[in-house]
Amino acid sequence: MFKKELDPEDFYYSPEGYIVFTEKYHLKRGHCCKSGCKHCPYGFDKKTGNFIKDNPKK
């Protein structure tokens, strides 16, 4: 398996230097990783372990 290169619109760097994935990247990826990502289009709530939104944005 190989890793695909990230496009510039897939992420940005936080002030602390971390990579933050954008909503566009998560939608391209096609599934929720259940990590509580800042821009999760799937509505996962890491505190409760539940999905808040019914469907991902299209």
PDBQT receptor file of N, H, CA, C and O in Angstrom, charges set to zero:
ATOM      1  N   MET A   1       0.847  -1.189   0.000  1.00  0.00    +0.000 N 
ATOM      2  CA  MET A   1       0.000   0.000   0.000  1.00  0.00    +0.000 C 
ATOM      3  C   MET A   1       0.888   1.246   0.000  1.00  0.00    +0.000 C 
ATOM      4  O   MET A   1       1.949   1.247   0.623  1.00  0.00    +0.000 OA
ATOM      5  N   PHE A   2       0.478   2.270  -0.669  1.00  0.00    +0.000 N 
ATOM      6  H   PHE A   2      -0.385   2.269  -1.175  1.00  0.00    +0.000 HD
ATOM      7  CA  PHE A   2       1.258   3.497  -0.736  1.00  0.00    +0.000 C 
ATOM      8  C   PHE A   2       0.432   4.664  -0.223  1.00  0.00    +0.000 C 
ATOM      9  O   PHE A   2      -0.798   4.620  -0.190  1.00  0.00    +0.000 OA
ATOM     10  N   LYS A   3       1.134   5.692   0.169  1.00  0.00    +0.000 N 
ATOM     11  H   LYS A   3       2.133   5.728   0.143  1.00  0.00    +0.000 HD
ATOM     12  CA  LYS A   3       0.457   6.893   0.662  1.00  0.00    +0.000 C 
ATOM     13  C   LYS A   3       0.360   7.905  -0.467  1.00  0.00    +0.000 C 
ATOM     14  O   LYS A   3       1.337   8.175  -1.165  1.00  0.00    +0.000 OA
ATOM     15  N   LYS A   4      -0.831   8.459  -0.633  1.00  0.00    +0.000 N 
ATOM     16  H   LYS A   4      -1.625   8.240  -0.065  1.00  0.00    +0.000 HD
ATOM     17  CA  LYS A   4      -1.048   9.488  -1.640  1.00  0.00    +0.000 C 
ATOM     18  C   LYS A   4      -0.588  10.823  -1.080  1.00  0.00    +0.000 C 
ATOM     19  O   LYS A   4      -0.777  11.119   0.100  1.00  0.00    +0.000 OA
ATOM     20  N   GLU A   5       0.013  11.615  -1.936  1.00  0.00    +0.000 N 
ATOM     21  H   GLU A   5       0.167  11.375  -2.895  1.00  0.00    +0.000 HD
ATOM     22  CA  GLU A   5       0.447  12.946  -1.531  1.00  0.00    +0.000 C 
ATOM     23  C   GLU A   5      -0.757  13.832  -1.227  1.00  0.00    +0.000 C 
ATOM     24  O   GLU A   5      -1.793  13.731  -1.885  1.00  0.00    +0.000 OA
ATOM     25  N   LEU A   6      -0.617  14.688  -0.241  1.00  0.00    +0.000 N 
ATOM     26  H   LEU A   6       0.225  14.770   0.294  1.00  0.00    +0.000 HD
ATOM     27  CA  LEU A   6      -1.696  15.606   0.131  1.00  0.00    +0.000 C 
ATOM     28  C   LEU A   6      -1.698  16.823  -0.783  1.00  0.00    +0.000 C 
ATOM     29  O   LEU A   6      -0.646  17.362  -1.126  1.00  0.00    +0.000 OA
ATOM     30  N   ASP A   7      -2.893  17.245  -1.171  1.00  0.00    +0.000 N 
ATOM     31  H   ASP A   7      -3.748  16.807  -0.893  1.00  0.00    +0.000 HD
ATOM     32  CA  ASP A   7      -3.044  18.481  -1.924  1.00  0.00    +0.000 C 
ATOM     33  C   ASP A   7      -3.032  19.645  -0.937  1.00  0.00    +0.000 C 
ATOM     34  O   ASP A   7      -3.383  19.457   0.228  1.00  0.00    +0.000 OA
ATOM     35  N   PRO A   8      -2.641  20.836  -1.370  1.00  0.00    +0.000 N 
ATOM     36  CA  PRO A   8      -2.596  21.988  -0.459  1.00  0.00    +0.000 C 
ATOM     37  C   PRO A   8      -3.933  22.305   0.212  1.00  0.00    +0.000 C 
ATOM     38  O   PRO A   8      -3.951  22.804   1.338  1.00  0.00    +0.000 OA
ATOM     39  N   GLU A   9      -5.059  22.021  -0.464  1.00  0.00    +0.000 N 
ATOM     40  H   GLU A   9      -5.045  21.616  -1.378  1.00  0.00    +0.000 HD
ATOM     41  CA  GLU A   9      -6.361  22.314   0.141  1.00  0.00    +0.000 C 
ATOM     42  C   GLU A   9      -6.814  21.220   1.113  1.00  0.00    +0.000 C 
ATOM     43  O   GLU A   9      -7.884  21.335   1.710  1.00  0.00    +0.000 OA
ATOM     44  N   ASP A  10      -6.019  20.168   1.278  1.00  0.00    +0.000 N 
ATOM     45  H   ASP A  10      -5.149  20.075   0.793  1.00  0.00    +0.000 HD
ATOM     46  CA  ASP A  10      -6.364  19.063   2.181  1.00  0.00    +0.000 C 
ATOM     47  C   ASP A  10      -6.029  19.340   3.643  1.00  0.00    +0.000 C 
ATOM     48  O   ASP A  10      -6.559  18.677   4.534  1.00  0.00    +0.000 OA
ATOM     49  N   PHE A  11      -5.167  20.299   3.894  1.00  0.00    +0.000 N 
ATOM     50  H   PHE A  11      -4.736  20.838   3.170  1.00  0.00    +0.000 HD
ATOM     51  CA  PHE A  11      -4.714  20.530   5.263  1.00  0.00    +0.000 C 
ATOM     52  C   PHE A  11      -4.138  21.928   5.421  1.00  0.00    +0.000 C 
ATOM     53  O   PHE A  11      -3.895  22.636   4.443  1.00  0.00    +0.000 OA
ATOM     54  N   TYR A  12      -3.925  22.307   6.673  1.00  0.00    +0.000 N 
ATOM     55  H   TYR A  12      -4.122  21.732   7.467  1.00  0.00    +0.000 HD
ATOM     56  CA  TYR A  12      -3.172  23.514   6.998  1.00  0.00    +0.000 C 
ATOM     57  C   TYR A  12      -2.430  23.239   8.299  1.00  0.00    +0.000 C 
ATOM     58  O   TYR A  12      -2.709  22.256   8.986  1.00  0.00    +0.000 OA
ATOM     59  N   TYR A  13      -1.497  24.100   8.628  1.00  0.00    +0.000 N 
ATOM     60  H   TYR A  13      -1.270  24.898   8.070  1.00  0.00    +0.000 HD
ATOM     61  CA  TYR A  13      -0.747  23.949   9.873  1.00  0.00    +0.000 C 
ATOM     62  C   TYR A  13      -1.357  24.825  10.957  1.00  0.00    +0.000 C 
ATOM     63  O   TYR A  13      -1.658  25.997  10.730  1.00  0.00    +0.000 OA
ATOM     64  N   SER A  14      -1.535  24.247  12.128  1.00  0.00    +0.000 N 
ATOM     65  H   SER A  14      -1.291  23.295  12.312  1.00  0.00    +0.000 HD
ATOM     66  CA  SER A  14      -2.023  25.018  13.276  1.00  0.00    +0.000 C 
ATOM     67  C   SER A  14      -0.891  25.912  13.770  1.00  0.00    +0.000 C 
ATOM     68  O   SER A  14       0.263  25.704  13.395  1.00  0.00    +0.000 OA
ATOM     69  N   PRO A  15      -1.202  26.901  14.604  1.00  0.00    +0.000 N 
ATOM     70  CA  PRO A  15      -0.146  27.759  15.162  1.00  0.00    +0.000 C 
ATOM     71  C   PRO A  15       0.909  26.956  15.933  1.00  0.00    +0.000 C 
ATOM     72  O   PRO A  15       2.052  27.392  16.068  1.00  0.00    +0.000 OA
ATOM     73  N   GLU A  16       0.515  25.784  16.434  1.00  0.00    +0.000 N 
ATOM     74  H   GLU A  16      -0.413  25.430  16.324  1.00  0.00    +0.000 HD
ATOM     75  CA  GLU A  16       1.446  24.932  17.182  1.00  0.00    +0.000 C 
ATOM     76  C   GLU A  16       2.285  24.047  16.261  1.00  0.00    +0.000 C 
ATOM     77  O   GLU A  16       3.190  23.351  16.721  1.00  0.00    +0.000 OA
ATOM     78  N   GLY A  17       1.983  24.074  14.957  1.00  0.00    +0.000 N 
ATOM     79  H   GLY A  17       1.248  24.640  14.584  1.00  0.00    +0.000 HD
ATOM     80  CA  GLY A  17       2.754  23.305  13.990  1.00  0.00    +0.000 C 
ATOM     81  C   GLY A  17       2.163  21.951  13.616  1.00  0.00    +0.000 C 
ATOM     82  O   GLY A  17       2.799  21.181  12.896  1.00  0.00    +0.000 OA
ATOM     83  N   TYR A  18       0.962  21.651  14.090  1.00  0.00    +0.000 N 
ATOM     84  H   TYR A  18       0.446  22.278  14.675  1.00  0.00    +0.000 HD
ATOM     85  CA  TYR A  18       0.310  20.386  13.755  1.00  0.00    +0.000 C 
ATOM     86  C   TYR A  18      -0.393  20.489  12.404  1.00  0.00    +0.000 C 
ATOM     87  O   TYR A  18      -0.831  21.569  12.007  1.00  0.00    +0.000 OA
ATOM     88  N   ILE A  19      -0.498  19.365  11.703  1.00  0.00    +0.000 N 
ATOM     89  H   ILE A  19      -0.142  18.488  12.025  1.00  0.00    +0.000 HD
ATOM     90  CA  ILE A  19      -1.282  19.319  10.475  1.00  0.00    +0.000 C 
ATOM     91  C   ILE A  19      -2.741  19.165  10.862  1.00  0.00    +0.000 C 
ATOM     92  O   ILE A  19      -3.091  18.287  11.650  1.00  0.00    +0.000 OA
ATOM     93  N   VAL A  20      -3.601  20.027  10.302  1.00  0.00    +0.000 N 
ATOM     94  H   VAL A  20      -3.316  20.740   9.662  1.00  0.00    +0.000 HD
ATOM     95  CA  VAL A  20      -5.043  19.975  10.548  1.00  0.00    +0.000 C 
ATOM     96  C   VAL A  20      -5.708  19.672   9.210  1.00  0.00    +0.000 C 
ATOM     97  O   VAL A  20      -5.605  20.456   8.266  1.00  0.00    +0.000 OA
ATOM     98  N   PHE A  21      -6.394  18.528   9.132  1.00  0.00    +0.000 N 
ATOM     99  H   PHE A  21      -6.478  17.891   9.898  1.00  0.00    +0.000 HD
ATOM    100  CA  PHE A  21      -7.061  18.150   7.892  1.00  0.00    +0.000 C 
ATOM    101  C   PHE A  21      -8.352  18.932   7.716  1.00  0.00    +0.000 C 
ATOM    102  O   PHE A  21      -9.092  19.165   8.672  1.00  0.00    +0.000 OA
ATOM    103  N   THR A  22      -8.610  19.334   6.476  1.00  0.00    +0.000 N 
ATOM    104  H   THR A  22      -8.009  19.145   5.699  1.00  0.00    +0.000 HD
ATOM    105  CA  THR A  22      -9.811  20.107   6.158  1.00  0.00    +0.000 C 
ATOM    106  C   THR A  22     -10.998  19.172   5.917  1.00  0.00    +0.000 C 
ATOM    107  O   THR A  22     -10.831  17.962   5.761  1.00  0.00    +0.000 OA
ATOM    108  N   GLU A  23     -12.183  19.749   5.889  1.00  0.00    +0.000 N 
ATOM    109  H   GLU A  23     -12.319  20.732   6.016  1.00  0.00    +0.000 HD
ATOM    110  CA  GLU A  23     -13.395  18.988   5.594  1.00  0.00    +0.000 C 
ATOM    111  C   GLU A  23     -13.285  18.329   4.219  1.00  0.00    +0.000 C 
ATOM    112  O   GLU A  23     -13.715  17.191   4.031  1.00  0.00    +0.000 OA
ATOM    113  N   LYS A  24     -12.710  19.051   3.265  1.00  0.00    +0.000 N 
ATOM    114  H   LYS A  24     -12.361  19.976   3.417  1.00  0.00    +0.000 HD
ATOM    115  CA  LYS A  24     -12.536  18.516   1.914  1.00  0.00    +0.000 C 
ATOM    116  C   LYS A  24     -11.712  17.231   1.937  1.00  0.00    +0.000 C 
ATOM    117  O   LYS A  24     -12.036  16.272   1.236  1.00  0.00    +0.000 OA
ATOM    118  N   TYR A  25     -10.657  17.212   2.734  1.00  0.00    +0.000 N 
ATOM    119  H   TYR A  25     -10.394  17.991   3.303  1.00  0.00    +0.000 HD
ATOM    120  CA  TYR A  25      -9.822  16.013   2.840  1.00  0.00    +0.000 C 
ATOM    121  C   TYR A  25     -10.615  14.849   3.419  1.00  0.00    +0.000 C 
ATOM    122  O   TYR A  25     -10.548  13.732   2.906  1.00  0.00    +0.000 OA
ATOM    123  N   HIS A  26     -11.367  15.109   4.489  1.00  0.00    +0.000 N 
ATOM    124  H   HIS A  26     -11.421  16.017   4.906  1.00  0.00    +0.000 HD
ATOM    125  CA  HIS A  26     -12.140  14.037   5.124  1.00  0.00    +0.000 C 
ATOM    126  C   HIS A  26     -13.170  13.453   4.160  1.00  0.00    +0.000 C 
ATOM    127  O   HIS A  26     -13.383  12.241   4.142  1.00  0.00    +0.000 OA
ATOM    128  N   LEU A  27     -13.803  14.297   3.367  1.00  0.00    +0.000 N 
ATOM    129  H   LEU A  27     -13.630  15.282   3.381  1.00  0.00    +0.000 HD
ATOM    130  CA  LEU A  27     -14.777  13.812   2.392  1.00  0.00    +0.000 C 
ATOM    131  C   LEU A  27     -14.095  12.996   1.293  1.00  0.00    +0.000 C 
ATOM    132  O   LEU A  27     -14.652  12.001   0.828  1.00  0.00    +0.000 OA
ATOM    133  N   LYS A  28     -12.895  13.405   0.873  1.00  0.00    +0.000 N 
ATOM    134  H   LYS A  28     -12.442  14.213   1.251  1.00  0.00    +0.000 HD
ATOM    135  CA  LYS A  28     -12.138  12.634  -0.117  1.00  0.00    +0.000 C 
ATOM    136  C   LYS A  28     -11.754  11.274   0.451  1.00  0.00    +0.000 C 
ATOM    137  O   LYS A  28     -11.755  10.269  -0.259  1.00  0.00    +0.000 OA
ATOM    138  N   ARG A  29     -11.428  11.255   1.725  1.00  0.00    +0.000 N 
ATOM    139  H   ARG A  29     -11.426  12.072   2.302  1.00  0.00    +0.000 HD
ATOM    140  CA  ARG A  29     -11.031  10.024   2.404  1.00  0.00    +0.000 C 
ATOM    141  C   ARG A  29     -12.197   9.036   2.454  1.00  0.00    +0.000 C 
ATOM    142  O   ARG A  29     -12.005   7.829   2.301  1.00  0.00    +0.000 OA
ATOM    143  N   GLY A  30     -13.407   9.560   2.669  1.00  0.00    +0.000 N 
ATOM    144  H   GLY A  30     -13.562  10.540   2.793  1.00  0.00    +0.000 HD
ATOM    145  CA  GLY A  30     -14.598   8.745   2.551  1.00  0.00    +0.000 C 
ATOM    146  C   GLY A  30     -15.117   8.061   3.798  1.00  0.00    +0.000 C 
ATOM    147  O   GLY A  30     -16.119   7.350   3.732  1.00  0.00    +0.000 OA
ATOM    148  N   HIS A  31     -14.465   8.255   4.931  1.00  0.00    +0.000 N 
ATOM    149  H   HIS A  31     -13.651   8.833   4.985  1.00  0.00    +0.000 HD
ATOM    150  CA  HIS A  31     -14.968   7.655   6.168  1.00  0.00    +0.000 C 
ATOM    151  C   HIS A  31     -14.451   8.422   7.380  1.00  0.00    +0.000 C 
ATOM    152  O   HIS A  31     -13.490   9.186   7.287  1.00  0.00    +0.000 OA
ATOM    153  N   CYS A  32     -15.101   8.205   8.506  1.00  0.00    +0.000 N 
ATOM    154  H   CYS A  32     -15.882   7.585   8.581  1.00  0.00    +0.000 HD
ATOM    155  CA  CYS A  32     -14.707   8.860   9.754  1.00  0.00    +0.000 C 
ATOM    156  C   CYS A  32     -13.678   8.001  10.481  1.00  0.00    +0.000 C 
ATOM    157  O   CYS A  32     -13.839   6.785  10.581  1.00  0.00    +0.000 OA
ATOM    158  N   CYS A  33     -12.627   8.630  10.986  1.00  0.00    +0.000 N 
ATOM    159  H   CYS A  33     -12.496   9.618  10.905  1.00  0.00    +0.000 HD
ATOM    160  CA  CYS A  33     -11.592   7.907  11.730  1.00  0.00    +0.000 C 
ATOM    161  C   CYS A  33     -11.887   7.872  13.226  1.00  0.00    +0.000 C 
ATOM    162  O   CYS A  33     -11.176   7.213  13.985  1.00  0.00    +0.000 OA
ATOM    163  N   LYS A  34     -12.928   8.577  13.650  1.00  0.00    +0.000 N 
ATOM    164  H   LYS A  34     -13.505   9.113  13.034  1.00  0.00    +0.000 HD
ATOM    165  CA  LYS A  34     -13.372   8.637  15.051  1.00  0.00    +0.000 C 
ATOM    166  C   LYS A  34     -12.292   9.181  15.992  1.00  0.00    +0.000 C 
ATOM    167  O   LYS A  34     -12.153   8.738  17.132  1.00  0.00    +0.000 OA
ATOM    168  N   SER A  35     -11.534  10.155  15.478  1.00  0.00    +0.000 N 
ATOM    169  H   SER A  35     -11.647  10.515  14.552  1.00  0.00    +0.000 HD
ATOM    170  CA  SER A  35     -10.511  10.804  16.296  1.00  0.00    +0.000 C 
ATOM    171  C   SER A  35     -10.957  12.158  16.827  1.00  0.00    +0.000 C 
ATOM    172  O   SER A  35     -10.223  12.803  17.575  1.00  0.00    +0.000 OA
ATOM    173  N   GLY A  36     -12.151  12.593  16.448  1.00  0.00    +0.000 N 
ATOM    174  H   GLY A  36     -12.748  12.070  15.840  1.00  0.00    +0.000 HD
ATOM    175  CA  GLY A  36     -12.646  13.897  16.893  1.00  0.00    +0.000 C 
ATOM    176  C   GLY A  36     -11.996  15.049  16.160  1.00  0.00    +0.000 C 
ATOM    177  O   GLY A  36     -11.694  16.081  16.759  1.00  0.00    +0.000 OA
ATOM    178  N   CYS A  37     -11.780  14.879  14.879  1.00  0.00    +0.000 N 
ATOM    179  H   CYS A  37     -12.025  14.040  14.393  1.00  0.00    +0.000 HD
ATOM    180  CA  CYS A  37     -11.111  15.898  14.069  1.00  0.00    +0.000 C 
ATOM    181  C   CYS A  37     -11.891  17.215  14.072  1.00  0.00    +0.000 C 
ATOM    182  O   CYS A  37     -13.121  17.230  14.116  1.00  0.00    +0.000 OA
ATOM    183  N   LYS A  38     -11.150  18.302  14.025  1.00  0.00    +0.000 N 
ATOM    184  H   LYS A  38     -10.151  18.290  13.989  1.00  0.00    +0.000 HD
ATOM    185  CA  LYS A  38     -11.730  19.645  14.075  1.00  0.00    +0.000 C 
ATOM    186  C   LYS A  38     -12.731  19.896  12.954  1.00  0.00    +0.000 C 
ATOM    187  O   LYS A  38     -13.759  20.535  13.178  1.00  0.00    +0.000 OA
ATOM    188  N   HIS A  39     -12.446  19.407  11.761  1.00  0.00    +0.000 N 
ATOM    189  H   HIS A  39     -11.611  18.888  11.579  1.00  0.00    +0.000 HD
ATOM    190  CA  HIS A  39     -13.297  19.678  10.600  1.00  0.00    +0.000 C 
ATOM    191  C   HIS A  39     -14.035  18.422  10.131  1.00  0.00    +0.000 C 
ATOM    192  O   HIS A  39     -14.253  18.249   8.932  1.00  0.00    +0.000 OA
ATOM    193  N   CYS A  40     -14.416  17.558  11.048  1.00  0.00    +0.000 N 
ATOM    194  H   CYS A  40     -14.238  17.698  12.022  1.00  0.00    +0.000 HD
ATOM    195  CA  CYS A  40     -15.089  16.302  10.687  1.00  0.00    +0.000 C 
ATOM    196  C   CYS A  40     -16.466  16.576  10.084  1.00  0.00    +0.000 C 
ATOM    197  O   CYS A  40     -17.331  17.137  10.756  1.00  0.00    +0.000 OA
ATOM    198  N   PRO A  41     -16.681  16.186   8.816  1.00  0.00    +0.000 N 
ATOM    199  CA  PRO A  41     -17.990  16.385   8.196  1.00  0.00    +0.000 C 
ATOM    200  C   PRO A  41     -18.996  15.298   8.584  1.00  0.00    +0.000 C 
ATOM    201  O   PRO A  41     -20.175  15.382   8.239  1.00  0.00    +0.000 OA
ATOM    202  N   TYR A  42     -18.524  14.289   9.298  1.00  0.00    +0.000 N 
ATOM    203  H   TYR A  42     -17.567  14.220   9.578  1.00  0.00    +0.000 HD
ATOM    204  CA  TYR A  42     -19.379  13.155   9.656  1.00  0.00    +0.000 C 
ATOM    205  C   TYR A  42     -20.069  13.344  11.001  1.00  0.00    +0.000 C 
ATOM    206  O   TYR A  42     -20.949  12.561  11.358  1.00  0.00    +0.000 OA
ATOM    207  N   GLY A  43     -19.684  14.367  11.744  1.00  0.00    +0.000 N 
ATOM    208  H   GLY A  43     -18.969  15.003  11.454  1.00  0.00    +0.000 HD
ATOM    209  CA  GLY A  43     -20.376  14.701  12.982  1.00  0.00    +0.000 C 
ATOM    210  C   GLY A  43     -20.004  13.852  14.179  1.00  0.00    +0.000 C 
ATOM    211  O   GLY A  43     -20.792  13.741  15.119  1.00  0.00    +0.000 OA
ATOM    212  N   PHE A  44     -18.823  13.250  14.172  1.00  0.00    +0.000 N 
ATOM    213  H   PHE A  44     -18.183  13.341  13.409  1.00  0.00    +0.000 HD
ATOM    214  CA  PHE A  44     -18.431  12.423  15.309  1.00  0.00    +0.000 C 
ATOM    215  C   PHE A  44     -18.080  13.297  16.509  1.00  0.00    +0.000 C 
ATOM    216  O   PHE A  44     -17.340  14.272  16.380  1.00  0.00    +0.000 OA
ATOM    217  N   ASP A  45     -18.611  12.946  17.671  1.00  0.00    +0.000 N 
ATOM    218  H   ASP A  45     -19.213  12.154  17.777  1.00  0.00    +0.000 HD
ATOM    219  CA  ASP A  45     -18.328  13.650  18.927  1.00  0.00    +0.000 C 
ATOM    220  C   ASP A  45     -17.448  12.741  19.776  1.00  0.00    +0.000 C 
ATOM    221  O   ASP A  45     -17.906  11.721  20.290  1.00  0.00    +0.000 OA
ATOM    222  N   LYS A  46     -16.192  13.120  19.916  1.00  0.00    +0.000 N 
ATOM    223  H   LYS A  46     -15.821  13.949  19.498  1.00  0.00    +0.000 HD
ATOM    224  CA  LYS A  46     -15.229  12.287  20.641  1.00  0.00    +0.000 C 
ATOM    225  C   LYS A  46     -15.604  12.126  22.116  1.00  0.00    +0.000 C 
ATOM    226  O   LYS A  46     -15.309  11.093  22.719  1.00  0.00    +0.000 OA
ATOM    227  N   LYS A  47     -16.243  13.124  22.695  1.00  0.00    +0.000 N 
ATOM    228  H   LYS A  47     -16.483  13.963  22.206  1.00  0.00    +0.000 HD
ATOM    229  CA  LYS A  47     -16.622  13.063  24.115  1.00  0.00    +0.000 C 
ATOM    230  C   LYS A  47     -17.668  11.988  24.380  1.00  0.00    +0.000 C 
ATOM    231  O   LYS A  47     -17.609  11.289  25.392  1.00  0.00    +0.000 OA
ATOM    232  N   THR A  48     -18.634  11.858  23.458  1.00  0.00    +0.000 N 
ATOM    233  H   THR A  48     -18.683  12.426  22.636  1.00  0.00    +0.000 HD
ATOM    234  CA  THR A  48     -19.720  10.888  23.658  1.00  0.00    +0.000 C 
ATOM    235  C   THR A  48     -19.521   9.600  22.869  1.00  0.00    +0.000 C 
ATOM    236  O   THR A  48     -20.112   8.569  23.191  1.00  0.00    +0.000 OA
ATOM    237  N   GLY A  49     -18.685   9.662  21.831  1.00  0.00    +0.000 N 
ATOM    238  H   GLY A  49     -18.205  10.499  21.569  1.00  0.00    +0.000 HD
ATOM    239  CA  GLY A  49     -18.493   8.504  20.973  1.00  0.00    +0.000 C 
ATOM    240  C   GLY A  49     -19.629   8.291  19.995  1.00  0.00    +0.000 C 
ATOM    241  O   GLY A  49     -19.749   7.221  19.397  1.00  0.00    +0.000 OA
ATOM    242  N   ASN A  50     -20.467   9.306  19.829  1.00  0.00    +0.000 N 
ATOM    243  H   ASN A  50     -20.370  10.175  20.315  1.00  0.00    +0.000 HD
ATOM    244  CA  ASN A  50     -21.625   9.224  18.939  1.00  0.00    +0.000 C 
ATOM    245  C   ASN A  50     -21.485  10.187  17.773  1.00  0.00    +0.000 C 
ATOM    246  O   ASN A  50     -20.693  11.129  17.805  1.00  0.00    +0.000 OA
ATOM    247  N   PHE A  51     -22.279   9.922  16.740  1.00  0.00    +0.000 N 
ATOM    248  H   PHE A  51     -22.923   9.157  16.714  1.00  0.00    +0.000 HD
ATOM    249  CA  PHE A  51     -22.349  10.819  15.601  1.00  0.00    +0.000 C 
ATOM    250  C   PHE A  51     -23.507  11.778  15.812  1.00  0.00    +0.000 C 
ATOM    251  O   PHE A  51     -24.627  11.357  16.102  1.00  0.00    +0.000 OA
ATOM    252  N   ILE A  52     -23.234  13.076  15.665  1.00  0.00    +0.000 N 
ATOM    253  H   ILE A  52     -22.324  13.418  15.429  1.00  0.00    +0.000 HD
ATOM    254  CA  ILE A  52     -24.244  14.111  15.873  1.00  0.00    +0.000 C 
ATOM    255  C   ILE A  52     -25.042  14.336  14.592  1.00  0.00    +0.000 C 
ATOM    256  O   ILE A  52     -26.265  14.470  14.636  1.00  0.00    +0.000 OA
ATOM    257  N   LYS A  53     -24.362  14.376  13.467  1.00  0.00    +0.000 N 
ATOM    258  H   LYS A  53     -23.369  14.267  13.432  1.00  0.00    +0.000 HD
ATOM    259  CA  LYS A  53     -25.016  14.606  12.180  1.00  0.00    +0.000 C 
ATOM    260  C   LYS A  53     -25.460  13.268  11.602  1.00  0.00    +0.000 C 
ATOM    261  O   LYS A  53     -24.841  12.236  11.859  1.00  0.00    +0.000 OA
ATOM    262  N   ASP A  54     -26.551  13.292  10.811  1.00  0.00    +0.000 N 
ATOM    263  H   ASP A  54     -27.054  14.131  10.602  1.00  0.00    +0.000 HD
ATOM    264  CA  ASP A  54     -27.058  12.069  10.200  1.00  0.00    +0.000 C 
ATOM    265  C   ASP A  54     -26.221  11.607   9.012  1.00  0.00    +0.000 C 
ATOM    266  O   ASP A  54     -25.885  10.428   8.899  1.00  0.00    +0.000 OA
ATOM    267  N   ASN A  55     -25.890  12.540   8.135  1.00  0.00    +0.000 N 
ATOM    268  H   ASN A  55     -26.163  13.498   8.227  1.00  0.00    +0.000 HD
ATOM    269  CA  ASN A  55     -25.179  12.184   6.911  1.00  0.00    +0.000 C 
ATOM    270  C   ASN A  55     -24.014  13.132   6.684  1.00  0.00    +0.000 C 
ATOM    271  O   ASN A  55     -24.054  14.290   7.100  1.00  0.00    +0.000 OA
ATOM    272  N   PRO A  56     -22.961  12.628   6.014  1.00  0.00    +0.000 N 
ATOM    273  CA  PRO A  56     -21.865  13.537   5.679  1.00  0.00    +0.000 C 
ATOM    274  C   PRO A  56     -22.312  14.552   4.642  1.00  0.00    +0.000 C 
ATOM    275  O   PRO A  56     -23.248  14.303   3.882  1.00  0.00    +0.000 OA
ATOM    276  N   LYS A  57     -21.646  15.688   4.613  1.00  0.00    +0.000 N 
ATOM    277  H   LYS A  57     -20.885  15.890   5.230  1.00  0.00    +0.000 HD
ATOM    278  CA  LYS A  57     -21.935  16.712   3.609  1.00  0.00    +0.000 C 
ATOM    279  C   LYS A  57     -21.513  16.188   2.256  1.00  0.00    +0.000 C 
ATOM    280  O   LYS A  57     -20.550  15.430   2.139  1.00  0.00    +0.000 OA
ATOM    281  N   LYS A  58     -22.230  16.590   1.253  1.00  0.00    +0.000 N 
ATOM    282  H   LYS A  58     -23.012  17.206   1.348  1.00  0.00    +0.000 HD
ATOM    283  CA  LYS A  58     -21.904  16.124  -0.107  1.00  0.00    +0.000 C 
ATOM    284  C   LYS A  58     -21.342  17.253  -0.911  1.00  0.00    +0.000 C 
ATOM    285  O   LYS A  58     -21.005  17.070  -2.081  1.00  0.00    +0.000 OA
TER     286      LYS A  58
